[in-house]
């Protein structure tokens, strides 16, 4: 029997600019699809692309063990575009790592 209750949750630990550490949980498939779609931007960033990126980061960071909601407004106020892109890259690298590893 394949027991789905035996999976060990792996967390992505992030230290926010305010010093708070949050433990990001793996995304459910529906959220992962949405984050992936939102983070696909072209070579020339437009306002809608930046809005999509901040929404993607907000979704990813808000699924944390501490239950802390990270809003798009917080992302827009606290992080620049390079930090957002680097964070998304690190997040997707982590997602790929947990998908490829055995539980």
N, C-alpha and C positions, 0 to 999 in steps of 0.2 A: 504494500500500500504506500502510495505517495502522500506524505503527511505535510500539508501546507502550514500547519501550526508550528513546525520545527524550524522555520526560517529565522535566521538571526538578522535583525535590522542593522544595517551599516549607516553611519551618519557622516555627513560632510561638515566638519567644524569650521566655522567662520568667525573671525574677530571683526566686528563692525568698527567703524570709525569712532564711535562713542565708547569703545572699549569692551562692550558687551560681547560675549561669546555665545553663539547659537549653534545648535546641532541640527543641520538640515536633514530631513528624512528623504528617502528615495521617493520620487514622484510616482503617482499612479499613472497608468498609460494615458488616460484622458488628459491629464495635466501636462504630461511630457509632450504629447502631440501639440498642445496649445503653446507651450513654452518654445518648442522647436519652430512652430509656424511664426510666432511673434519675433523670434530672434533672427529670422532670415531677412537680411537687408541687402540692398544693392551697394554698388561702389560709391555712389553719391548719396550721403545721408540727407534725408529730408525730415521735416518735422514729424510726419507720421511714423517714420522709422524709429526716431528717438522715443516717441510715445510707445511704440511697440516694444522696444528694448526695455524701457523702464517697467512696463507691465510684465514682461517676461521675468525680470529680476524680482519684482514684487511677488509674483506667484511662486517662484522658486524659493525665495527666502522665507516666505510666510508659512511654508510647510516645515515647521521646526518643532522639536521636542518640547521647547519651552512654551509654545502656544503664542508667541509674539507675532503680531500682525505688522508686516513691513509694507507701508503704503507706497504707491507710485510717487506721491508728493515727497515722502522722505527720501526716496531714491533721487528724485530730481534736485532736491535741495542739497543733499550730502555728497553726491558722487558725480564725477565728470565722465565724459563719454569713454575715455580710455579705461577708467576703473570698471565701468559697466561691461565693456567688451572683455576685459581680462577676467572679470568675475564669471561671466557667461562661459568663457572658454574653460576655465577651471571647473565649473559646474558640470559641463558636458563631458569633460575628461573623467571626472568622478563617476558620472552616470555610466559611461562606457566601461570603466573599470569594474563597477559592481555588476554590470550585465555580463561581463566576460568571466568573472570569478565564480567558483563553486561556493555554495553555501555551506 
